Amino acid sequence: MPNNPQRVVVLGALDYALSLGIKPIGSDWLNAQDIHINDMLDGIEDVGGNNAPNIEKILTLNPDFIIGADYVSANYGALSKIAPTVLIAYEHSGQWKEFFMSFAEALGKTAAAEQVMNNYQTRAEEFKTQTGNRASEIDVSIVRVYPSYVNLYLKDSFCGTVVADAGLSRPPAQDLTAAEASTLFDNPIQYTISRERMSDADGDAIFLWTYGFQDDVAQQAQSQKEKLVADPVWSTLSAVQNGQVYEVPSYWIGDGPIAANAILDDLFKYLVEPS
């Protein structure tokens, strides 16, 4: 690996690079809905979306280092012929902290990464302080609406780890580890609920979002959300009755320190009582 690379292509890990102050020359993760990093994307070339990078486009950029997550659908052999390439193991989004430190180590930025995480942890502790240490008494439900079904995000999802770092609790139906969820649902971070199990989505507060990479998928998810909130069963949930449902952006299903801090922003915004 080169020392202090200057022309870096990042695959599936753009938030991590930007959090370290690294502006890559190319990335496969340029999406208009990633509002938490939109103002940081100028000058970054798009090398493909939906985890399918364009090898030819990367070649034209003449990178001196290629780094990313191993879930990206990329030909390592082809990439490594272009430039030294590191694809880091990443099984699910709840592993974002471990991934970040491995990512930083590969770039010689371990000290910078430790500072980023220290700052994040300080903000999480400040949230606990501002809630008067009642955070652990608040059950936070995390709900994602897909085009044709509704999922609950669990404690080892990316957003689940941030909620936990803030000291918040989860409803029993969502308080499942990655291992438990994998056994029950064959998915470590989320599962689908039926209308009959809608009560599993309840909590003291519900954070809700829709998302789709393509406009048509996003529109379908939005239609499903409208159907959900119009359902009489939805209106029986205590968080709905108490006006504690908050629709949030797609960084809740993102990963990386910038997205994590954006989630903390939402927790401060919605759960800290005005002084």
N, C-alpha and C positions, 0 to 999 in steps of 0.2 A: 504494500500500500504506500502511496506517495505521502511524503511529509507536507502538511499544510496544502492540500489540493486547492486549486483555484477555480476549476471548471467541473463542478459536481452536478451529476444528474441524480435526482432522488426519485425513487419508485415506492409509492405507497406510504410515505413517511414525511410528507412535506411539513406538517406542523412541527415535527421534531427538529428538522433542519432550521426552520425559521426561528424557533425558540432559542437556538444556539447562536443566532445572529448570522447564519449561513444563508446567503441568497443563491440557490442553485441556478444553473443556466437552463435546466430543463426538469420537468416533473410530469408525472402521469396523473396528478391529482388536482387539476385546475378546474374547479367547479363553481359556478356562479352562486350556488346556494351555501357555500362555505363562508358565510358572512363574517366569521370571526377572523379570517385572514385575507379578506378581499383586498384590503388596502396595502397588502404586502406582496402582491403578485406581479407587479409591473416588472418587465424584463425577463420573466421566466417563460421559456418556450414550452408549449404543450406537446408532450411526446406520446399522447394517447390517453384515453379515458377508460374507466371501468376496469382498471387493473390489467389492461392489455397494451403495454407500451409498444411503440413503433420502433423497431430496431433500426430501420433506415434513417428515421428522423434523429435518433440518438447518435448515430454515426456521423451525421452532418454537423452536429454540435461540437465534435471533437473534444469530448470530456477527458479529464485526467483521472476521474474516479466516479464510480457508479455505486450507489448504496441504496438499500431499501429493505422491505420485508419479504420473507420467503413465500408469502401467500400470493404475491403478484404473479400473474401468468406470464412469466418471462423465461426466455431461453438463456440460462446462465452461461452456457458455452459460447453462444453468440455474443453476449454482453461482455464476457471476459476477454474476448478478442479485440473489443473496442477499447477497453480500459480496465484497470484493476476493479474487480466487482466484489461487493460483499452483500449478501442477502441474509438477513438475520431471522432466526426462528421466531415465529409469532403465531401462536395457536388460537388465541382469542383476545378481545380488546381489553379484558381485565389485566392482561400482562403488560400494559403500556409502560409502567415504570421500569420494569426489568428491560424491556425493549429499548427504552430511552437511554439507559445507562450503557447498554451494549452498542447502540448507535453512536453515542458520544465517544465511547472508547475507540471505536473504529476511526473516528475523525480526530482523535487526539484532543477531545474537548471534555474530558471527564470532570475537571474542576468547574467548568462553566455549567455543566449539567447538574452538578451537585448544588450549585448556587441557585439555579432555576428551581430545583425541587425544594430547597430550603425556603425560598420565597413563597412557593405554593403552600407548603405546610404551615408557614406563618399565617397566611391568609385563612387557611382552614381553622387554625386555632383562634384567630380573631372572630371568625363566624361563631364559634362556640361561646366566646366571651360576650358577643353582642346579643346572643339569644338568652343570655342569663343562665347559661349552662342547662337550659331545658331542651337542648337539641335532641338528646336521647329519648325524650318523651314524644317526639314527633315522628309518626310513621309516614314515610314518603313512598308513594306509589309511582312507578315509572311505566308509562303506557305508550306503545307505538302503534299507530294505525297504518296498516298496509292496505293495498287496494281491495283485498277481499277478506281480510281477517284482522284480528286485534291481538297483539302480543304484549306480555309483561316482561320487563327487563329485570334481571336478577342481581344479586349482590356482587357477583364477580364480572359483571359487564363493566365497560369503561365508566359509564355514568354512575353505576352502582358503587364503584370504588370511590368516586369523588364524593358521593352522598355519605358514604361511610367515613371518609376522612373528615367530613364536616361534623361528625358525631351524631348524625341522624340515624334513626331506626327504619326498618322496613316492615311492611305487613307480613304476617306469617307465610302467606302464599308466595311471597317474593323473597323470602329470607333463605335462599338456597345457594349453596356453593356451586362452583363449576362442576365439581365431581358429582354432587347430588343431582344437579340438573341434567348432566350428561346421561346419568343412569335412568332418570325418569323420562326425559324428553329427547334424548340424543342430540342435545344442544346445550352447551355450557353456560349460555348467558341469557336465554330468553325462551318463552314458550307461548303457545297460542291458547287463548281461552274461548270457550263457547259462550253464547248468550246466557246459558244456564249457570255459568261460573263467573258472571260479571262481578259478583261480590269480591272476587279475588283482586279486582282492580281498585278496591276502595282503600282509603287511608286518610290520615289527617290532611294531607295535601296530595294532589295528583299532578304530575308533570306529564304533559301529553304532546306528542308531535306526529306529523305526517312527513313523509319524505320519499322522493323518487329521483333517480339519476336522470331519467328522461321526463320531458314535460307531460306526456300522456300518462305515465305512471304516477307522477306527482298529482295530477288532476284526479285520477282514479282514487288515490289515497285520500285526497281532500273530500271527495264525494262520500267515501266510506266513513270519514270522521263526522260529516254532517248527519249521516244515517245513524251513527252511534249516539251522538248527543241528542238526537230526536227520539231515541228509544226510551219508552217509559221505564225500563229497567235501569238505565243509566241514571235517571233522575232519582232513583231510590238510594244512590250512594251518598254517604254522609258528606264526603268532600264536595260533591256536586251541590247538595243542599246548603252547605255552608259557604259556597262561593270560593272554594279553595282549589279550583282547577286552573292550571296555568299552561297555556300553549307555548312551547319553546322551540327554538330553531334546531337545525340538523346537527349542530356540534354536540348535542347530547348523545349521538351515536358515532361521534368522531373518535379521535384518540390523539394524545399528545398534550403537552403542558399548556399550550395556548387555549385549546378547547377545554381543558380541565379548569382553567381559570375563568373561562366564559361561563361554565356551569356554576362555579362559585359565585360569579356575579349575579346569576339568576337566583341562587339561594339567598344571597343578601337582599336582593330586590323584593322577593316574595315572602320570605319567612322571618326576616328581622323586623320587629315592630318599630315604627317611627318613634324617635325620641322626642 
